[in-house]
């Protein structure tokens, strides 16, 4: 392939490196497609770096714009999780992230106590010549590769999260705890007291931090007082304190298959701030006077004190709903009635309802998975979600309704409208699955998309919902309110989880300021926008860590059953083969076309099918098939299946 390089055109952008070593750069210019970078022209680039690219004037044989990296402008990172190895007398480190396409050379004097076979963190020392490997030094030894503890820690460290809190942060938290009893007595004088109201929590059975509680009181006629009480973390975490600065850096708690890495010191998250039963606790509350059809007649926001009388799990609360008897049965049954009406109203207004399947693991003493099972999504899960959505939406509407200055300084949870090209790809997939879809390329409206998704049968629901989520924009935090497309709401925020999300803590502070009649200085607006952007980035990294820990345990579990026959469904197509999700574990693996010996198969991506050239046998997206577990690669976290 001959490329023309004249006239010269340069663009800057972030490079995305593929596992095969090539890359793409988004120029930010609508007139230029993503620029394809062949491996030989990546230069000294790592995945995520901001680079300067020379754009070639010609196209490659696939019609793609191509170019070469001429300068690395900003490194995305300089520390990498890797495994130490040795060949002959040379030590090198292979990155855990498969998008890091080169190995690091480690001079012996830079081993930092690491041994061959260890997972380590290496720091980039120098990489100025693309023909040579980058030079790095070991700055942290995580542990022996393959061990459960090492692999869990490596997942977190590879996303640049710290695991342990700094000592000075823990000490400051201890001081807060010591001062708490005296401060609580002062708070009792000014807060609204809910200790004589029915209050309880509903959480997962393994939860340790309880950041929300519900209260219920029957009023006159058909009216009820429903309180959504949230742990008042802002009381404990002073703005600008060491705890606060560390919480900003972390942004969120991280949930792995076997542990939670908290955003806050555990003396706060699991004790003083947590809404544990039978103890007085400080809360920030959203209290609504409602009827049984979910209409809000009055609302009150402010600080209060509660004493939770009961800690329900989702299962024990569901038992009360099912049997219609037990503690707080009247309250739970009415709250469920109201929640259902709230859900119906949101659905009528166009909100999407996705119920993605999730799995949990039972681990042995060494962290090996001995059982995989699906989480059961109960009515009580939906009940809590409905009231949390209500509180988040009402708080956002209240803040926006105060005045224009407040509206522009508030932190919203926003969800942009999806890109129409992605929506059309989703619609095309629905057509391939046999559903009736629009035949024109006209824009797909919110209501049309909702109707299409609502027509999907149970056999395709998980597949289509996953594709729908992938086709939509990612919800993010922002001071610029554009509404929430997925929930079909004009105003939305995150108010209900300040123990585990920093934006919620910031929202509590802003709401407290508004209620006190204080104004946020205009020069502080950029601070809240920075918090929004940074927290959105950290959220993505934390979710990636959670998915990586699940993938690791799925692959490890399936490695015990190589040769076994299972049931699965086809979830994706590539030129190399098709992906299959196994029904029990939801573990996805690849059936390679080279293993289909009865014909020569090719991808027909217009209809989401793999078609045999001679016999015309087809494998289509959504097909239910039987598979054999052929091979498992623990290092790359890959599973190969073959057809039975």
C-alpha positions as CSV (number, residue, x, y, z in Angstrom):
1,X,0.0,0.0,0.0
2,X,1.4,3.4,-1.0
3,X,0.4,6.4,1.1
4,X,0.6,10.0,-0.1
5,X,1.8,12.4,2.6
6,X,1.4,15.7,0.7
7,X,0.0,18.2,1.5
8,X,0.7,17.6,5.2
9,X,-2.1,17.6,7.7
10,X,-1.7,17.1,11.4
11,X,-4.3,16.4,14.1
12,X,-4.1,15.8,17.8
13,X,-6.1,13.3,19.7
14,X,-6.2,10.3,22.1
15,X,-5.0,7.0,20.7
16,X,-6.8,3.8,21.4
17,X,-4.5,0.8,20.9
18,X,-6.0,-2.6,20.1
19,X,-4.8,-5.9,21.5
20,X,-3.2,-6.7,18.1
21,X,-1.0,-3.6,18.3
22,X,-2.7,-1.2,15.9
23,X,-4.5,1.9,16.9
24,X,-7.1,4.5,16.2
25,X,-7.1,8.2,16.9
26,X,-10.2,10.3,17.2
27,X,-9.3,13.6,15.6
28,X,-12.3,15.5,17.0
29,X,-12.9,16.7,13.4
30,X,-16.3,15.6,12.0
31,X,-14.9,15.7,8.5
32,X,-12.2,13.1,9.4
33,X,-13.1,9.6,10.5
34,X,-11.1,7.9,13.2
35,X,-7.5,7.6,11.9
36,X,-6.2,4.1,11.6
37,X,-2.6,3.7,12.8
38,X,-0.7,0.5,11.8
39,X,1.5,-1.0,14.5
40,X,4.7,0.1,12.7
41,X,3.6,3.7,12.9
42,X,2.5,4.0,16.5
43,X,6.0,5.2,17.5
44,X,6.5,5.3,21.3
45,X,2.8,5.4,22.0
46,X,0.9,3.7,24.8
47,X,-2.8,3.2,24.8
48,X,-4.6,6.3,26.0
49,X,-1.8,8.8,25.2
50,X,-2.6,12.1,23.6
51,X,-0.6,12.3,20.3
52,X,0.1,14.3,17.2
53,X,-0.7,12.4,14.1
54,X,0.3,13.0,10.5
55,X,-2.8,12.2,8.4
56,X,-2.2,10.5,5.0
57,X,-4.2,11.9,2.1
58,X,-5.0,8.5,0.6
59,X,-7.2,5.8,2.0
60,X,-6.3,2.2,2.7
61,X,-7.9,-0.7,0.8
62,X,-10.8,-0.7,3.3
63,X,-11.5,3.0,2.7
64,X,-10.2,4.1,6.0
65,X,-8.2,7.3,6.8
66,X,-4.7,6.4,8.0
67,X,-1.8,8.1,9.5
68,X,1.3,7.9,11.8
69,X,2.1,9.2,15.2
70,X,4.8,11.8,15.0
71,X,4.8,13.0,18.7
72,X,3.5,11.9,22.1
73,X,2.1,15.1,23.7
74,X,0.7,13.7,27.0
75,X,1.3,10.3,28.6
76,X,-2.0,8.9,29.9
77,X,0.0,7.0,32.5
78,X,3.6,6.2,33.5
79,X,2.9,3.3,35.9
80,X,1.7,-0.1,34.7
81,X,0.8,-3.4,36.4
82,X,2.9,-6.2,34.8
83,X,4.3,-9.7,35.4
84,X,8.1,-10.1,35.8
85,X,9.8,-12.6,33.4
86,X,13.3,-13.4,32.4
87,X,14.8,-14.7,29.1
88,X,18.5,-15.6,29.2
89,X,20.0,-12.7,31.2
90,X,17.3,-10.1,30.5
91,X,14.5,-9.2,32.9
92,X,11.3,-7.9,31.3
93,X,7.7,-7.1,32.4
94,X,4.6,-8.0,30.4
95,X,1.7,-5.6,31.0
96,X,-1.5,-7.0,32.4
97,X,-3.5,-4.7,30.1
98,X,-3.5,-6.3,26.7
99,X,-3.7,-2.9,25.1
100,X,-0.1,-2.2,26.2
101,X,1.5,-3.7,23.2
102,X,5.1,-3.8,24.2
103,X,7.1,-5.4,27.0
104,X,9.2,-3.3,29.4
105,X,12.9,-4.0,29.8
106,X,13.9,-4.0,33.5
107,X,17.6,-3.6,34.3
108,X,18.6,-5.8,37.2
109,X,19.4,-2.9,39.5
110,X,15.8,-1.7,39.0
111,X,14.0,-4.9,40.1
112,X,13.0,-3.3,43.4
113,X,12.8,-6.7,45.2
114,X,10.6,-8.3,42.5
115,X,11.1,-11.9,41.5
116,X,10.4,-13.7,38.3
117,X,6.7,-14.6,38.3
118,X,5.7,-11.6,40.5
119,X,3.0,-9.1,39.6
120,X,4.6,-5.7,40.0
121,X,4.0,-2.1,39.2
122,X,6.6,-0.7,36.9
123,X,7.4,3.0,36.2
124,X,8.3,4.1,32.7
125,X,11.9,5.5,32.8
126,X,12.6,6.1,29.1
127,X,11.1,5.3,25.7
128,X,12.5,7.4,23.0
129,X,13.2,4.9,20.2
130,X,10.3,3.0,18.8
131,X,12.6,0.3,17.5
132,X,13.6,-0.6,21.1
133,X,11.5,-1.7,24.1
134,X,10.7,0.9,26.8
135,X,12.9,1.0,29.9
136,X,11.2,0.7,33.3
137,X,11.8,0.2,37.0
138,X,9.8,-1.8,39.6
139,X,8.3,0.5,42.2
140,X,5.9,-1.9,43.9
141,X,5.7,-5.6,44.3
142,X,2.0,-6.8,44.4
143,X,2.7,-10.5,44.9
144,X,3.0,-13.9,43.1
145,X,1.0,-13.9,39.9
146,X,-1.9,-16.3,39.9
147,X,-2.7,-16.1,43.6
148,X,-6.2,-14.8,44.4
149,X,-5.0,-11.9,46.6
150,X,-2.4,-10.8,44.1
151,X,-4.8,-10.8,41.2
152,X,-7.5,-8.9,43.0
153,X,-5.0,-6.2,44.1
154,X,-3.5,-6.1,40.6
155,X,-6.9,-5.4,39.1
156,X,-7.4,-2.4,41.4
157,X,-3.8,-1.1,41.0
158,X,-4.0,-1.4,37.2
159,X,-6.8,1.2,37.3
160,X,-4.6,3.5,39.4
161,X,-6.6,3.2,42.5
162,X,-4.9,3.0,45.9
163,X,-6.1,0.1,48.1
164,X,-5.2,1.2,51.7
165,X,-6.1,4.7,53.0
166,X,-3.2,6.8,54.1
167,X,-2.4,6.7,57.9
168,X,-3.1,10.4,58.3
169,X,-6.6,10.0,56.8
170,X,-7.3,7.1,59.2
171,X,-6.1,9.2,62.2
172,X,-8.3,12.1,61.2
173,X,-11.3,9.7,61.0
174,X,-10.5,8.5,64.5
175,X,-10.5,12.1,65.7
176,X,-13.9,12.7,64.1
177,X,-15.2,9.6,65.9
178,X,-13.9,10.8,69.3
179,X,-15.5,14.2,68.8
180,X,-18.8,12.7,67.6
181,X,-20.7,12.2,70.9
182,X,-20.4,15.9,71.9
183,X,-21.2,17.1,68.4
184,X,-24.3,14.8,68.2
185,X,-25.8,16.4,71.3
186,X,-25.6,19.8,69.6
187,X,-27.1,18.4,66.4
188,X,-30.1,17.1,68.4
189,X,-31.1,20.6,69.1
190,X,-31.6,21.7,65.5
191,X,-32.5,18.6,63.5
192,X,-35.9,17.2,62.6
193,X,-36.5,14.1,64.8
194,X,-37.8,11.0,63.0
195,X,-37.0,8.6,65.9
196,X,-40.7,8.1,66.6
197,X,-41.4,7.3,63.0
198,X,-41.3,3.8,61.4
199,X,-37.8,3.6,59.9
200,X,-36.0,0.6,58.3
201,X,-33.3,-0.3,55.8
202,X,-33.4,-2.7,52.9
203,X,-30.0,-3.8,51.5
204,X,-28.2,-6.8,50.0
205,X,-27.5,-9.6,52.5
206,X,-23.7,-8.9,52.4
207,X,-23.9,-5.1,52.7
208,X,-21.8,-3.4,55.3
209,X,-22.5,0.3,54.6
210,X,-26.2,1.3,54.8
211,X,-26.5,4.7,53.3
212,X,-30.3,4.9,52.8
213,X,-33.4,4.2,54.9
214,X,-37.1,4.5,54.4
215,X,-39.7,5.9,56.8
216,X,-43.5,5.5,56.6
217,X,-46.4,7.3,58.3
218,X,-50.1,7.2,57.5
219,X,-51.6,10.7,57.5
220,X,-55.3,11.7,57.2
221,X,-57.4,10.4,54.3
222,X,-55.4,8.6,51.6
223,X,-52.2,10.5,52.2
224,X,-48.9,9.1,53.5
225,X,-45.6,10.5,54.6
226,X,-42.7,8.7,52.9
227,X,-39.2,9.6,54.0
228,X,-36.0,8.8,52.1
229,X,-33.2,9.2,54.7
230,X,-29.6,9.3,53.5
231,X,-26.5,9.0,55.7
232,X,-25.3,12.6,56.4
233,X,-21.7,12.1,55.3
234,X,-21.2,15.8,54.9
235,X,-21.5,16.1,58.7
236,X,-18.5,13.9,59.2
237,X,-16.4,14.9,56.2
238,X,-15.5,18.5,56.3
239,X,-14.8,20.2,52.9
240,X,-11.0,20.5,52.5
241,X,-10.1,17.9,55.2
242,X,-7.7,15.1,54.7
243,X,-10.6,12.6,54.5
244,X,-12.3,14.9,51.9
245,X,-9.2,15.2,49.7
246,X,-8.7,11.4,49.7
247,X,-12.4,10.9,48.9
248,X,-12.1,13.2,45.9
249,X,-9.0,11.2,44.7
250,X,-10.9,7.9,45.0
251,X,-14.3,9.2,43.7
252,X,-16.2,6.0,44.5
253,X,-16.0,2.8,46.4
254,X,-14.9,-0.2,44.4
255,X,-16.9,-3.4,44.5
256,X,-15.0,-6.6,43.5
257,X,-16.3,-10.2,43.7
258,X,-14.8,-10.7,47.2
259,X,-14.4,-7.2,48.8
260,X,-15.3,-3.6,48.9
261,X,-12.5,-1.0,48.7
262,X,-14.2,1.9,50.4
263,X,-14.0,5.6,49.5
264,X,-14.1,6.6,53.1
265,X,-12.5,5.2,56.3
266,X,-14.4,2.2,57.5
267,X,-15.0,3.8,61.0
268,X,-17.3,6.2,59.0
269,X,-18.6,4.1,56.1
270,X,-19.4,1.0,58.2
271,X,-20.1,2.5,61.6
272,X,-20.8,6.2,62.4
273,X,-22.3,7.3,59.1
274,X,-23.9,3.9,58.3
275,X,-27.6,3.7,59.1
276,X,-27.3,0.6,61.3
277,X,-30.3,-0.6,63.3
278,X,-31.1,0.5,66.8
279,X,-28.7,3.4,66.9
280,X,-29.4,7.1,66.5
281,X,-28.0,8.3,63.2
282,X,-27.7,11.7,61.4
283,X,-29.3,11.9,58.0
284,X,-30.1,14.2,55.1
285,X,-33.7,13.6,54.3
286,X,-36.2,14.0,51.4
287,X,-39.7,13.6,52.8
288,X,-42.8,13.5,50.7
289,X,-46.5,13.7,51.3
290,X,-47.9,11.3,48.8
291,X,-51.0,9.4,47.8
292,X,-51.2,5.7,46.9
293,X,-50.9,6.6,43.2
294,X,-47.5,8.1,43.7
295,X,-48.5,11.8,43.4
296,X,-46.2,14.1,45.5
297,X,-48.4,16.7,47.2
298,X,-45.7,18.2,49.5
299,X,-41.9,17.9,49.8
300,X,-39.4,18.7,52.5
301,X,-35.6,18.6,52.4
302,X,-33.4,18.9,55.4
303,X,-31.2,17.4,58.1
304,X,-32.7,14.9,60.6
305,X,-32.1,12.1,63.1
306,X,-33.4,8.6,62.7
307,X,-33.2,5.3,64.6
308,X,-33.7,2.4,62.2
309,X,-35.8,-0.3,63.9
310,X,-35.1,-3.1,61.4
311,X,-32.4,-4.1,58.9
312,X,-34.1,-6.0,56.1
313,X,-32.3,-7.8,53.3
314,X,-34.0,-7.8,49.9
315,X,-35.0,-11.4,50.5
316,X,-36.5,-10.9,54.0
317,X,-38.4,-7.8,52.9
318,X,-39.7,-9.8,49.9
319,X,-41.0,-12.5,52.3
320,X,-43.1,-9.8,54.0
321,X,-44.5,-8.7,50.7
322,X,-45.2,-12.3,49.6
323,X,-46.9,-13.4,52.9
324,X,-48.4,-10.0,53.7
325,X,-47.4,-10.4,57.3
326,X,-44.4,-9.7,59.5
327,X,-42.7,-6.6,60.9
328,X,-43.7,-3.4,59.0
329,X,-45.9,-5.3,56.7
330,X,-48.4,-2.5,56.4
331,X,-45.7,0.0,55.5
332,X,-43.9,-2.3,53.1
333,X,-47.1,-3.2,51.3
334,X,-48.1,0.4,50.8
335,X,-44.6,1.5,49.8
336,X,-44.6,-1.3,47.2
337,X,-48.0,-0.1,45.9
338,X,-46.7,3.5,45.6
339,X,-43.4,2.3,44.0
340,X,-45.3,0.3,41.3
341,X,-47.2,3.5,40.4
342,X,-44.0,5.5,40.3
343,X,-42.5,2.9,38.0
344,X,-45.6,2.9,35.7
345,X,-45.5,6.7,35.4
346,X,-41.9,6.7,34.4
347,X,-42.5,3.9,31.9
348,X,-45.4,6.0,30.4
349,X,-43.1,9.0,30.2
350,X,-40.6,6.9,28.2
351,X,-38.1,5.7,30.8
352,X,-36.2,2.6,29.8
353,X,-36.3,-0.3,32.2
354,X,-33.3,-2.7,31.9
355,X,-32.9,-5.7,34.2
356,X,-29.5,-7.0,33.4
357,X,-28.6,-10.5,34.8
358,X,-25.8,-10.4,37.4
359,X,-23.8,-13.2,38.9
360,X,-22.2,-13.9,42.3
361,X,-19.5,-16.3,43.3
362,X,-19.0,-18.5,46.3
363,X,-15.3,-18.7,47.0
364,X,-13.3,-21.2,49.0
365,X,-10.7,-20.2,51.7
366,X,-8.1,-19.6,48.9
367,X,-10.4,-17.4,46.8
368,X,-11.1,-20.1,44.2
369,X,-14.7,-20.0,42.8
370,X,-16.6,-23.2,43.8
371,X,-20.0,-22.0,42.8
372,X,-21.5,-19.4,40.4
373,X,-25.1,-18.3,40.7
374,X,-27.3,-15.5,39.3
375,X,-28.5,-12.7,41.6
376,X,-32.3,-12.8,42.0
377,X,-33.9,-9.5,41.2
378,X,-36.8,-9.1,43.5
379,X,-39.7,-6.7,43.8
380,X,-37.9,-5.2,46.8
381,X,-34.9,-4.3,44.6
382,X,-37.2,-2.4,42.4
383,X,-39.0,-0.8,45.3
384,X,-35.7,0.7,46.7
385,X,-34.7,1.8,43.2
386,X,-38.0,3.6,42.6
387,X,-37.8,5.6,45.8
388,X,-34.1,6.5,45.2
389,X,-34.9,7.7,41.7
390,X,-37.8,9.8,43.2
391,X,-35.4,11.4,45.8
392,X,-32.7,12.1,43.2
393,X,-35.2,13.6,40.7
394,X,-36.9,15.8,43.4
395,X,-33.7,17.1,44.8
396,X,-32.5,18.1,41.3
397,X,-35.8,19.8,40.5
398,X,-35.7,21.6,43.9
399,X,-32.2,22.9,43.2
400,X,-33.0,24.0,39.6
401,X,-36.2,25.7,40.8
402,X,-34.5,28.0,43.3
403,X,-32.8,30.4,40.9
404,X,-30.7,30.5,37.8
405,X,-27.4,30.8,39.7
406,X,-28.1,27.7,41.7
407,X,-29.1,25.7,38.6
408,X,-25.8,26.5,37.0
409,X,-23.7,25.4,40.0
410,X,-25.5,22.2,40.9
411,X,-24.1,18.7,40.0
412,X,-26.5,16.7,37.8
413,X,-26.5,13.1,36.6
414,X,-27.0,13.6,32.9
415,X,-27.6,11.1,30.1
416,X,-27.3,12.4,26.5
417,X,-29.5,11.3,23.6
418,X,-27.9,8.3,21.8
419,X,-26.0,8.7,18.5
420,X,-28.4,7.9,15.7
421,X,-25.9,5.7,13.8
422,X,-25.7,3.5,16.9
423,X,-29.5,3.4,17.3
424,X,-29.9,2.3,13.7
425,X,-27.3,-0.4,14.3
426,X,-29.4,-1.6,17.2
427,X,-32.6,-1.4,15.1
428,X,-30.8,-3.4,12.4
429,X,-30.0,-6.1,15.0
430,X,-33.6,-6.2,16.1
431,X,-34.6,-6.8,12.5
432,X,-32.1,-9.6,12.1
433,X,-33.7,-11.2,15.2
434,X,-37.1,-11.2,13.4
435,X,-38.7,-8.1,15.0
436,X,-40.7,-5.6,12.9
437,X,-38.6,-2.4,12.6
438,X,-38.8,0.8,10.6
439,X,-37.6,0.4,7.0
440,X,-36.3,4.0,6.5
441,X,-33.1,5.6,7.8
442,X,-35.1,8.4,9.4
443,X,-34.2,9.3,13.0
444,X,-35.5,6.9,15.6
445,X,-37.5,8.8,18.3
446,X,-37.4,8.1,22.0
447,X,-40.9,6.7,21.9
448,X,-40.2,4.5,18.9
449,X,-37.1,3.1,20.4
450,X,-39.0,2.4,23.6
451,X,-41.8,0.6,21.7
452,X,-39.2,-1.5,19.8
453,X,-37.4,-2.6,22.9
454,X,-40.8,-3.3,24.6
455,X,-41.6,-5.8,21.8
456,X,-38.6,-7.9,22.5
457,X,-39.4,-11.4,23.7
458,X,-38.0,-13.0,26.8
459,X,-35.7,-15.3,24.8
460,X,-33.8,-12.2,23.4
461,X,-34.2,-9.8,26.3
462,X,-30.7,-10.1,27.8
463,X,-29.0,-9.9,24.4
464,X,-31.0,-6.9,23.3
465,X,-30.8,-5.0,26.6
466,X,-27.0,-5.4,26.6
467,X,-26.8,-4.1,23.0
468,X,-29.2,-1.3,23.8
469,X,-27.0,-0.2,26.8
470,X,-23.9,-0.3,24.6
471,X,-25.6,1.8,21.9
472,X,-26.5,4.6,24.3
473,X,-24.3,7.3,25.8
474,X,-22.8,6.8,29.2
475,X,-24.5,8.7,32.0
476,X,-22.0,11.2,33.6
477,X,-21.9,14.0,36.1
478,X,-22.1,17.6,34.9
479,X,-23.0,21.1,36.1
480,X,-24.7,21.6,32.7
481,X,-28.1,20.0,32.9
482,X,-29.2,18.3,29.6
483,X,-31.6,15.9,31.3
484,X,-31.5,12.1,31.6
485,X,-32.5,10.3,28.4
486,X,-32.7,6.8,29.9
487,X,-35.0,7.8,32.8
488,X,-36.8,10.4,30.6
489,X,-36.3,13.1,33.3
490,X,-35.5,16.7,32.8
491,X,-33.8,17.0,36.1
492,X,-31.8,14.3,37.9
493,X,-28.9,14.0,40.3
494,X,-27.2,11.5,42.6
495,X,-28.1,12.3,46.2
496,X,-28.7,8.8,47.7
497,X,-25.2,7.2,48.1
498,X,-22.7,9.7,49.7
499,X,-20.9,6.8,51.5
500,X,-19.8,5.4,48.2
501,X,-19.9,8.2,45.7
502,X,-18.2,11.6,46.0
503,X,-20.7,13.5,43.7
504,X,-23.5,12.6,46.2
505,X,-21.4,14.1,49.0
506,X,-20.9,17.3,47.0
507,X,-24.7,17.4,46.2
508,X,-25.4,17.2,50.0
509,X,-23.2,20.2,50.6
510,X,-24.7,22.2,47.8
511,X,-28.2,21.4,48.9
512,X,-27.4,22.3,52.5
513,X,-26.1,25.7,51.3
514,X,-29.2,26.3,49.3
515,X,-31.5,25.5,52.2
516,X,-29.5,27.8,54.4
517,X,-29.9,30.7,51.9
518,X,-26.2,30.7,51.0
519,X,-25.0,31.3,47.4
520,X,-22.2,29.4,45.7
521,X,-19.6,31.8,44.5
522,X,-19.5,32.1,40.7
523,X,-15.7,31.4,40.8
524,X,-16.5,28.0,42.4
525,X,-18.5,26.8,39.4
526,X,-15.4,25.4,37.7
527,X,-14.6,23.4,40.9
528,X,-17.9,21.6,40.7
529,X,-17.5,21.0,37.0
530,X,-14.0,19.6,37.7
531,X,-15.4,17.3,40.4
532,X,-18.1,16.2,37.9
533,X,-15.6,15.3,35.1
534,X,-13.1,13.6,37.4
535,X,-15.7,11.6,39.2
536,X,-17.2,10.4,35.9
537,X,-13.7,9.1,34.9
538,X,-13.2,7.4,38.2
539,X,-16.6,5.8,38.0
540,X,-15.7,4.2,34.6
541,X,-12.4,2.9,36.0
542,X,-14.1,1.4,39.1
543,X,-16.8,-0.3,37.0
544,X,-14.0,-1.7,34.8
545,X,-12.3,-3.1,37.9
546,X,-15.5,-4.7,39.0
547,X,-16.1,-6.3,35.6
548,X,-12.5,-7.5,35.5
549,X,-12.8,-9.2,38.8
550,X,-16.0,-11.0,37.6
551,X,-14.3,-12.0,34.3
552,X,-11.3,-13.4,36.2
553,X,-13.5,-15.6,38.4
554,X,-15.6,-16.7,35.5
555,X,-12.6,-17.8,33.6
556,X,-11.1,-19.4,36.7
557,X,-14.3,-21.3,37.4
558,X,-14.6,-22.5,33.8
559,X,-11.0,-23.7,33.8
560,X,-12.2,-26.6,36.1
561,X,-14.6,-27.8,33.4
562,X,-12.6,-28.0,30.2
563,X,-14.2,-30.6,28.0
564,X,-17.7,-30.2,29.6
565,X,-20.7,-29.6,27.4
566,X,-22.9,-26.6,28.2
567,X,-25.8,-24.6,26.8
568,X,-25.3,-21.0,25.6
569,X,-26.6,-18.3,23.3
570,X,-24.7,-16.4,20.4
571,X,-24.1,-12.8,21.5
572,X,-21.7,-11.4,18.9
573,X,-20.1,-11.9,15.5
574,X,-16.6,-11.3,14.2
575,X,-14.6,-12.3,11.1
576,X,-12.8,-14.8,13.4
577,X,-15.9,-16.5,14.8
578,X,-18.9,-15.8,17.1
579,X,-19.2,-15.1,20.8
580,X,-21.3,-17.4,23.0
581,X,-22.5,-16.6,26.5
582,X,-22.8,-19.7,28.6
583,X,-26.2,-19.8,30.4
584,X,-25.2,-20.8,34.0
585,X,-22.1,-18.5,34.5
586,X,-22.8,-15.9,31.8
587,X,-19.1,-16.5,30.8
588,X,-18.5,-15.3,27.2
589,X,-16.2,-17.2,24.9
590,X,-15.3,-17.5,21.2
591,X,-16.2,-20.2,18.8
592,X,-13.5,-19.9,16.1
593,X,-14.6,-20.4,12.5
594,X,-11.5,-22.5,12.0
595,X,-13.0,-25.1,14.3
596,X,-16.1,-25.4,12.2
597,X,-14.9,-28.3,9.9
598,X,-18.1,-29.1,8.0
599,X,-17.9,-26.0,5.7
600,X,-16.1,-22.8,5.0
601,X,-17.9,-20.1,7.0
602,X,-17.9,-16.4,6.4
603,X,-19.4,-13.4,8.3
604,X,-22.5,-11.7,6.8
605,X,-22.5,-8.6,9.0
606,X,-25.5,-7.1,7.3
607,X,-27.7,-9.8,8.8
608,X,-25.6,-10.7,11.9
609,X,-25.0,-14.2,10.6
610,X,-22.2,-16.7,10.0
611,X,-23.0,-18.5,6.7
612,X,-21.5,-21.7,5.3
613,X,-20.3,-21.2,1.7
614,X,-21.5,-24.5,0.3
615,X,-24.2,-25.9,2.6
616,X,-25.5,-22.4,3.5
617,X,-25.9,-23.5,7.1
618,X,-26.2,-20.4,9.3
619,X,-25.5,-19.3,12.8
620,X,-27.4,-16.2,13.8
621,X,-27.2,-13.7,16.7
622,X,-29.5,-15.0,19.5
623,X,-29.3,-18.7,18.5
624,X,-29.4,-21.1,21.3
625,X,-26.6,-23.7,20.9
626,X,-24.7,-26.5,22.7
627,X,-21.0,-25.8,23.3
628,X,-18.0,-27.6,24.7
629,X,-15.4,-25.8,26.8
630,X,-12.3,-26.2,24.6
631,X,-9.6,-24.2,26.3
632,X,-9.1,-21.5,28.9
633,X,-6.3,-18.9,29.0
634,X,-6.1,-17.5,32.6
635,X,-3.4,-14.9,31.7
636,X,-5.4,-13.4,28.9
637,X,-8.8,-14.1,30.6
638,X,-10.1,-15.9,27.5
639,X,-12.4,-18.9,26.9
640,X,-12.6,-20.9,23.7
641,X,-15.7,-22.9,23.0
642,X,-16.4,-25.4,20.2
643,X,-19.8,-26.4,18.8
644,X,-21.3,-29.8,19.8
